[in-house]
Amino acid sequence: MNDSQLIAVLASIVLQASPLTIAVCGEILTERAGVVNLSLDGTMLMAAMTGFVVGLKTDNVWLGFLAAAAVGAIFAAIVAVGSIRLRQSQVAIGFVLALLGDDLSAFLGQNYTRMRGVTAPHGGIPLLKDIPILGPLFFDQDIVVYFAMALVVVTWWWLNRTQPGLRLRGSGERPAAAFARGVDVNRVRYLYTILGGALVGLAGAAYSLNVKIGWSDGHVRGFGWIALAIVIFGGWSPIRGAFGALLFGATKALATVLQRVFPEVSVVAFNSIPWLLMILVLLAVGSDYTERFIKAMPKRWQQPLRRVLRVSPPMALGTPFESS
């Protein structure tokens, strides 16, 4: 593999990781507010189908993205109302919606499989795209990649450098204390659950309109669960979440390369590599053995390793809040 081929593979990894990054940022906003939305897989399937069909019918890719965001917002609103207003289990509602979105997308999209539709525009950023190595990787891409990179920065800044971000984190960490300081906790949770769902919807459309162009049954099945795993792996941080998405994209690319090198091996074996990696990563960040491993390291390495490998969710994640 020469240099140009290697750069092309790396650019493909960045492209494939971008929709996951968008979904991860959306779920981080939701969970940092204290709500667990497990409907991501069904949401992304419904959004991918809806975005593709709307784009196809209107010949407008932006309307496709808008429709997909609306689907994501609706699914998330159901989770929010069911858990906040009706006091039902967030996990149960999200899981049922995940199954519903899977079946509903297959039924409603059955007449649009294997069709050509509109695609997201591609365009390099002047000057930046000419930077050696980094230019082709990050600045000669599609609009989805640029949006994902900007979203990571904006999400991190919003969470850590703004007053609304502080209220958001307070609603997910110590809702009673936030309420005592004048924060309408449930209103914040409604807002960020729906916003996060809209971003997940955009991620679904980013696949059918940009990465895996078109629609077929199960087009992005499993990617929602991967996004949820990356949120945990990333410690509810958008920057670490973006690295997790890139890691998943790299394993997908590795599976493709290995399939070409070893054609006699079943493709199922190579396609399972990303899933096995996610399982190992989740075990690494949540196991007591990880702490034993850290303590066995030299003292100067222990604190950096602990920051990387040990993660903890928002303290009030999944816990309903009652103001009275």
HUCOR-V767138 format. One record per residue. N is the residue number from 1. RES is the residue in one letter. PHI is phi in whole degrees, -180 to 180 (none if undefined). D_FIRST is the distance of its C-alpha to the first C-alpha in whole Angstrom. Layout:
# HUCOR-V767138
[[N	RES	PHI	D_FIRST] [N	RES	PHI	D_FIRST]]
This chain:
# HUCOR-V767138
[[1	M	none	0] [2	N	-84	4] [3	D	-63	7] [4	S	-66	8] [5	Q	-68	6] [6	L	-63	6] [7	I	-63	10] [8	A	-64	11] [9	V	-65	10] [10	L	-64	12] [11	A	-64	15] [12	S	-65	15] [13	I	-62	16] [14	V	-62	19] [15	L	-63	20] [16	Q	-69	20] [17	A	-80	22] [18	S	-64	24] [19	P	-60	27] [20	L	-62	27] [21	T	-61	28] [22	I	-63	31] [23	A	-63	32] [24	V	-64	32] [25	C	-62	34] [26	G	-63	36] [27	E	-71	37] [28	I	-62	37] [29	L	-60	40] [30	T	-65	42] [31	E	-75	42] [32	R	-67	42] [33	A	-84	46] [34	G	108	46] [35	V	-115	46] [36	V	-99	43] [37	N	-111	42] [38	L	-90	40] [39	S	-86	40] [40	L	-55	37] [41	D	-64	35] [42	G	-66	38] [43	T	-62	38] [44	M	-66	34] [45	L	-65	35] [46	M	-64	38] [47	A	-68	37] [48	A	-63	33] [49	M	-66	36] [50	T	-63	38] [51	G	-60	36] [52	F	-66	35] [53	V	-66	38] [54	V	-64	40] [55	G	-62	37] [56	L	-65	37] [57	K	-70	41] [58	T	-97	41] [59	D	56	38] [60	N	-138	38] [61	V	-66	35] [62	W	-70	37] [63	L	-66	40] [64	G	-62	37] [65	F	-63	36] [66	L	-63	40] [67	A	-64	41] [68	A	-65	38] [69	A	-63	39] [70	A	-64	43] [71	V	-61	42] [72	G	-62	40] [73	A	-66	43] [74	I	-66	46] [75	F	-60	44] [76	A	-67	44] [77	A	-63	48] [78	I	-64	49] [79	V	-62	47] [80	A	-65	49] [81	V	-65	52] [82	G	-63	52] [83	S	-90	52] [84	I	-88	54] [85	R	-81	56] [86	L	-94	57] [87	R	61	56] [88	Q	-94	54] [89	S	-67	51] [90	Q	-63	48] [91	V	-64	46] [92	A	-64	48] [93	I	-62	48] [94	G	-63	44] [95	F	-66	43] [96	V	-63	45] [97	L	-65	44] [98	A	-62	40] [99	L	-68	42] [100	L	-62	44] [101	G	-62	41] [102	D	-62	39] [103	D	-68	41] [104	L	-68	43] [105	S	-66	39] [106	A	-66	39] [107	F	-71	42] [108	L	-73	43] [109	G	-99	39] [110	Q	-65	40] [111	N	-89	41] [112	Y	-123	37] [113	T	-75	35] [114	R	59	32] [115	M	-106	33] [116	R	-89	32] [117	G	-135	33] [118	V	-78	32] [119	T	-132	29] [120	A	-67	29] [121	P	-69	29] [122	H	-109	25] [123	G	-168	26] [124	G	-78	25] [125	I	-85	27] [126	P	-52	28] [127	L	72	27] [128	L	-65	25] [129	K	-68	22] [130	D	-90	22] [131	I	-66	21] [132	P	-57	18] [133	I	65	16] [134	L	-65	19] [135	G	-58	20] [136	P	-64	17] [137	L	-73	17] [138	F	-118	21] [139	F	-121	23] [140	D	-128	21] [141	Q	-129	22] [142	D	-87	24] [143	I	-61	28] [144	V	-62	27] [145	V	-65	25] [146	Y	-63	27] [147	F	-64	30] [148	A	-62	28] [149	M	-64	28] [150	A	-66	31] [151	L	-64	33] [152	V	-60	31] [153	V	-65	33] [154	V	-66	36] [155	T	-63	37] [156	W	-61	36] [157	W	-63	39] [158	W	-63	41] [159	L	-70	41] [160	N	-111	42] [161	R	-131	43] [162	T	-130	46] [163	Q	-66	49] [164	P	-59	48] [165	G	-66	45] [166	L	-65	48] [167	R	-66	50] [168	L	-61	47] [169	R	-66	46] [170	G	-64	50] [171	S	-67	50] [172	G	-95	47] [173	E	-98	48] [174	R	-136	52] [175	P	-60	54] [176	A	-64	57] [177	A	-67	57] [178	A	-64	55] [179	F	-63	58] [180	A	-64	60] [181	R	-93	59] [182	G	97	59] [183	V	-87	56] [184	D	-82	56] [185	V	-59	54] [186	N	-67	54] [187	R	-65	53] [188	V	-61	50] [189	R	-66	49] [190	Y	-57	50] [191	L	-59	48] [192	Y	-81	45] [193	T	-67	44] [194	I	-69	45] [195	L	-63	42] [196	G	-62	40] [197	G	-63	40] [198	A	-62	40] [199	L	-67	36] [200	V	-63	35] [201	G	-61	36] [202	L	-60	34] [203	A	-62	31] [204	G	-61	32] [205	A	-67	32] [206	A	-62	29] [207	Y	-73	27] [208	S	-74	29] [209	L	-107	29] [210	N	-147	26] [211	V	-89	23] [212	K	-113	24] [213	I	-61	27] [214	G	117	30] [215	W	-143	32] [216	S	-155	32] [217	D	-57	34] [218	G	72	32] [219	H	-54	30] [220	V	-126	29] [221	R	-60	31] [222	G	97	30] [223	F	-71	29] [224	G	-66	32] [225	W	-67	33] [226	I	-62	29] [227	A	-60	31] [228	L	-63	34] [229	A	-64	32] [230	I	-67	30] [231	V	-58	33] [232	I	-69	34] [233	F	-58	31] [234	G	-81	31] [235	G	62	35] [236	W	60	36] [237	S	-116	34] [238	P	-64	32] [239	I	-71	30] [240	R	-66	29] [241	G	-63	29] [242	A	-64	27] [243	F	-65	24] [244	G	-63	25] [245	A	-64	24] [246	L	-65	21] [247	L	-63	20] [248	F	-64	21] [249	G	-60	19] [250	A	-67	16] [251	T	-69	17] [252	K	-64	18] [253	A	-65	14] [254	L	-62	13] [255	A	-61	16] [256	T	-65	14] [257	V	-65	11] [258	L	-65	13] [259	Q	-65	15] [260	R	-72	13] [261	V	-75	12] [262	F	-122	16] [263	P	-65	18] [264	E	-76	21] [265	V	-85	21] [266	S	-59	23] [267	V	-63	21] [268	V	-61	24] [269	A	-63	23] [270	F	-75	20] [271	N	-68	22] [272	S	-83	24] [273	I	-57	22] [274	P	-60	22] [275	W	-69	26] [276	L	-63	26] [277	L	-63	25] [278	M	-63	27] [279	I	-63	30] [280	L	-63	29] [281	V	-65	29] [282	L	-63	32] [283	L	-65	34] [284	A	-67	32] [285	V	-86	34] [286	G	-126	37] [287	S	-103	38] [288	D	-67	41] [289	Y	-64	38] [290	T	-64	36] [291	E	-65	39] [292	R	-64	40] [293	F	-62	37] [294	I	-63	37] [295	K	-67	40] [296	A	-79	39] [297	M	-82	37] [298	P	-57	38] [299	K	-58	40] [300	R	-69	38] [301	W	-95	36] [302	Q	-64	38] [303	Q	-67	38] [304	P	-60	35] [305	L	-65	34] [306	R	-65	37] [307	R	-65	36] [308	V	-82	32] [309	L	-96	33] [310	R	-103	37] [311	V	-127	37] [312	S	-139	41] [313	P	-75	42] [314	P	-54	44] [315	M	-61	47] [316	A	-104	49] [317	L	-63	46] [318	G	80	48] [319	T	-100	51] [320	P	-64	54] [321	F	-122	56] [322	E	-117	59] [323	S	-75	61] [324	S	-93	64]]
